């Protein structure tokens, strides 16, 4: 019987100075993050809907902001275990939002997602302590690994 090959996570993607994910044990992808709170900054309603379903099904308490202003208000008011931020938004950018919110979210994991990656963005993300810079469209295993990985993302 033919079986679809499993996607290998052992080989990280590398692109011109862009951080990539480390080797991740498959069991980590299935470990439930029960009660972990995540704040998503994304202005695309369809992607937000899918992310909310995906992460809630894996045990996350999901909060969503569709503007930088709403994100900053939530980040000042509540503590989160993880923050998933889009880079490009109509009222600002995710890296600047994270730079402003990170002191109130000490110990939280920050993951950026973008369709517009560059070495400059990667360096800025690294300087701000962002765990991973993920390309859009998002690959679910990479997203889950970035949110759940206990080790820092290697920098290229």
N, C-alpha and C positions, 0 to 999 in steps of 0.2 A: 504494500500500500504506500502510495506516495505521500510524503508529508512536506509541508512548506518549511523551508529552512528558517531557523530562529535568527532574528536580527542579532548580530554580535555587537556588544557594547565595549568589547575589549580594545577596539582601535579608535582612539579619539580623533575627531575631526580637527584639522589644523588649517587655518587660512591666515596668511599674512599678519601675524601678530595678534590674532584673535584668541582669547582664552577658550579652552575646550574642556570637555568633561574627562575625568579620570576613569580608570577601569571601575566598573560598578558591578557588584554581585547581583545576579538576578533576584535573589531573595529580598534585596533592599527595595526593589520595585513593588513587591507584594506586601511589604510591611505596612500595616495600617497606621496612619498618623493620627490616631483617635484624639479628638479634642484640640488638635493644632489649629490655630487661627491663622488665616491667610487673608491679606488685603491685595486685591488685584486692581491695578490702574490700567484700564483699557477703554478706548472710546468706540470700538467696533462692537455693536450689540450682538451680532451673531457669534463672534469669537468669545465674547463675555459669557454668553449663554452656554456654549460648549465647555468652557473652562469651569464655570460654576458647577455644571453637572458632573464633569470628570472628577473634580477635586472633592466635591461633596460625597460622591460615591466612594471615595477613598478615605472618608472620615474627617476631612477638613471642615472647619467652621468657616465658610466663605463669605467675605465682605467684598463689595465691588464699588469702585469709584470710577466715574467716566471723565473726570476733569482733574487737573493737577490741584485745583483749589479744594475739591471734595476729598481727594486723597490726603492732602496735608491736614485738613480738619480731622479726618478719621485717625490719621497717624498721631496727632497730638492728643486725641481724646482716649484712644485705646492702645493696648499693647498687642502686637502680633508676633507669631513665631516665624512667619515668612511673608515676604512681599514680592509680588510678581508685577513688574512694571513694563509698559510699552515705552519705547524710546520716543516716538513722535506722536505728539498730541496737539490738538488745535490751540490749547492755551499754555503750552510749554513743552518741556521734555522730561522723560522719566528719570534721567540721570540727575538733573537739577532738583527734581522733586525728592529723590532719594538723598541727595546731599543735604537738603533742608530737614528731612524727617529722620535721618539716621540716629541723631543723638537721642531722640525720644524712643527709638526702637533698638536700643542696645541689645546685642545678642541675636537679633533677628537675621534670617537669611534673606538676602536680596538677590533676585534673579531678573535680568533684563531680557526682553524679547524685542526683536526688530527685523525689519526687512532691509535696513540700511546700515550694514556693518562696515566699519573702517578701522584701520589701525589706531586712529586718534580716539575713536569711541571706545575701542578696547582698552587703551591705556587709561582713559578717564574712568572707565568702569572699574578697572583694577585698582586705581588710586583710591576709589571710593569704597573698596571692599566688596564689590559685587561678586557673588559666587560664580555666576555663569552669564554669558551673553549668548542667547539662543536665537537662531535664525527663524524667521517666519517663512513659510508655514511651520508651525511647531510640530516636532515629533514627540509624541506622548512619552515614550521611554526616556528620552533625553530630559524632558521637562520634569518627570517624576524623579529621575536620578538627581537632577540639580536641586530640587526642593528637599530631597531626603538625604543626600550625600553628607557623610560626617567629615569627609576630608575636603580640604580646599581644592579648588579647580586649579590644575597646573597652568602656569602662565607661559606663553611661548614668546 
